Amino acid sequence: MPNPDIEALLNRARRDAKSLSMQATSGQIDQIDLKYMLENLRSVLDYLAQDIALNLKKLAPHETHPKKIYFPYGKEQNSFQTSIKQNMPTFQRDLPLLYTLIENIQPFKAHDNWLFDLCYLTNNAKHNGLSKTETETSVSINYPGAIHISGAKGSVVFTGNMVNGRRLDDVKFDGKSVQRTKRDLPLQTTTDNKISFLDKQIEIVPFIKKCIEEITKLVAGAESFL
């Protein structure tokens, strides 16, 4: 049965992801907005864990079940199994198909760290400080049929160029912004900002979108067993 709180959080996450994407185009992301986004996604996982725990209690009412329940995860198989024992000790026995679904999104099975990274980043932002970010800006320069430079980074100087005897715009890019001198033929220039978690090499907007997609699939699959 669908959990309305989970659906509400996922719908909010989808809306907020669009806002973060728009922020990213300017080269900056609000750190508090990012913190709320991470926490809301983690809450979806923990709400799902609570739903699973309720079903486990119904299946084994006479056994002792943990009072505090968190979504189980682990980068390695042994840490995942430890998390299962702490949160849902009867999970594999009583809901084996759902257990397999949860196990298959773990890094050691999926060969993808999105779940571990989400939990790590959420805990860090909650307890240690707002997530630090870094921005990488690139520029593309184009004149149809003659010039095309895509994704140039760092310093770019494009001056004194001509097409059929007419001067193209002069363009200078210092790694952050574009300065142009208008000439006879206008160039098309676009800048692209990629914002990542500092020292994590994880681009924020694609990462958030992937987390929403994966969690949505997980919730849909889990609901078929609950």
Steps between C-alpha positions, in 0.01 A plus 500: 500500500648840403623715787366856448792652692746333264306618197490856638877503556573360155274757335674777695839359400405509132397865527809594698726322251373734229581797722854371566550446128402861430731621778788301352482690171611813687801319648370484858275269700341602829661277763192497724276397210747222428498388865119479501505305175745242635310464827165458327634224278655325798167533684327315217736208557445504876121523461519198271707320764229575756236349271711188457556476876124515565447208265779303663337549841173366364676196354691427823301666783663300779858590411690801626534773239723811516325816616698737279495412133716647225531403137772234475799570277865414474778557253627147558292187553605450862406858596162456330437178691595674825249774419232237432564334837472835679183615324314197360640172632215288355491674163671239283303216658151652494505722192768341278392655170488849645832436673653416162359820353667705776823303473519554124529879532797475738836604349650151516210366292406794278863609439375856551555711811194727476335355813815511712584851375149626577511367856855625557431848363175528696666403829788736436271796423280422800775463761816672373404793280340603174631322191790684340488525121729587213406638158664415170410743222560430130425696186393400149566726202326449168467659159293269277701341223834642611587489869395267781672478838313292757543479876820704526623541859754719668621795292393546138601786269334513157601816312593623153307232310335558165250325270484609134687817582274601788604509865345264754427623851796496737431281802694466825407246768678510836350177638201678655353754257510601134611839369418583138594766251241539225632469145342444156383143560342412838604177668266281702640449850351297782632427847428186697536462877554161662470512879638210703535408865843618607759219490237240404502532118121464500312750284203608711209537256547166317562329836176633652303400191648151512415463871139604434473256209651208694298564816179531298567160343587353838181627663285371214663158523480484880132592506419186302628292794343698785 
